[in-house]
Amino acid sequence: MTFPYVVRRGDTWERIAQRHGLQVQALIRANTELQKGGGLQPGCSVRIPNAPDCRYIVQAGDTLAALAGRFQIGLSDLMEANPDVNPRYLRIGQTVRLPVCKAGPIVDTTVPFGYQEMMRSLELLGYRYPFLEIGSIGQSVMGKDIPYVRIGCGMRHLHYNGSFHANEWVTSLLLMKFTEDYANACVQAQSFCGSDAGRLLEETSLWIVPMVNPDGVELVLHGADPDHPHAGQLLEWNGGSDDFSGWKANVRGVDLNDQFPAYWETERDRRDVPGPGPRDYTGPSPLSEPEASAMERFTRERDFRLVMAFHTQGREIYWNYRDYEPAESERIAQRFQQISGYAAVKLTGSDAGYKDWFIQTYGRPGFTIEAGYGVNPLPLSQFPIIYDELLPLLTEGLMV
């Protein structure tokens, strides 16, 4: 079995082979048509022969015990995979094999999932599954990278996102857990929710932005301590309360899902919120916030067949927008309803959302999925149920 890898600027056969723990000639033999067709070009697809173990380049201060803990691999399993490595002396630049088959899960679904948890998980996923492409679509108000993950390099491009709203951070956990399970199914050559994971990987390019609003998520989970650069203003906007669990907006008090140029003025007048606060302020103008602007730019730079924005709560699927949606959208929504148990709802009286803008701009299927049921932020105890409900829907989206 082989896995697709998208060539990046600066890649060479040697660099790709080293990253995936392969001999250069083995990599070239698996891609003879590229040799005849002009070689490596950024954006082209290279087939990676099955190598279930990935490689790590030793850094200053590393020990095998530390690496075992970092990558959640048993120390004895790590030593067994590296019989030629002296556990008492690692050299900087030395290559260590990380046996994926012996590794435990990366994404921890039992603890609140903030920005640091996400970035740590992405780092580990990148090492364990080197066919993942991980990058940034831009920065938040406070300069945090807004990461994306691309899995697969097929011609059918799709996009999922989460945590437009700060207190809906469980959607980031949902998408990260899905990414790990999908990648693992590909490596293990397993069926994934009844589908051939390897075939999906080859036929689709799924672009996931797990946390659109990192500043807001951190505010909900950790509050505005005295060292926070916006602490005084945030406390004022929050009515003097240091409880930010009801906060949906970004750190400038703007609702990022009311920021898109799809009847934005209508949404501004409907909301009638005069200034920054925990929710519903549309901002001074469309795309005034760097997070919304980054999402708009990210979307325009790609040719998405379908998008899904994950929110909480209500167990509903919104699939339309002012009759701009294609005829197939309702059929797809009905299919999503059938496999998830969520109600497909034809929504009215809502504008300026990401899904709205995508449908209006491209005339393609776009969906808002309201996960779970209750009061935001949903309790973490709901996560197993939410994941079980939405895993078939997330997988079905790859086949639309």
Secondary structure, 3 states (H helix, E strand, C coil): CEEEEECCCCCCHHHHHHHCCCCHHHHHHCCHHHHHCCCCCCCCEEEEECCCEEEEECCCCCCHHHHHHHCCECHHHHHHHCCCCCCCCCCCCCEEEEEHHHECCCCCCCCCCCHHHHHHHHHHHHHHCCCCEEEEEEECCCCCEEEEEEECCCCEEEEEEECCCHHHCHHHHHHHHHHHHHHHHHHCCCEECCEEHHHHHHHEEEEEECCCCHHHHHHHHHCCCCCCCCHHHHHHHCCCCCCCCCCCCCCCCCCHHHCCCCCHHHHHHHHCCCCCCCCCCCCCCCCCCHHHHHHHHHHHCCCEEEEEEEEECCCEEECCCCCCCCCHHHHHHHHHHHHHCCEEECCCCCCCCHHHHHHHHHCCCEEEEEECCCCCCCCHHHHHHHHHHHHHHHHHHCCC
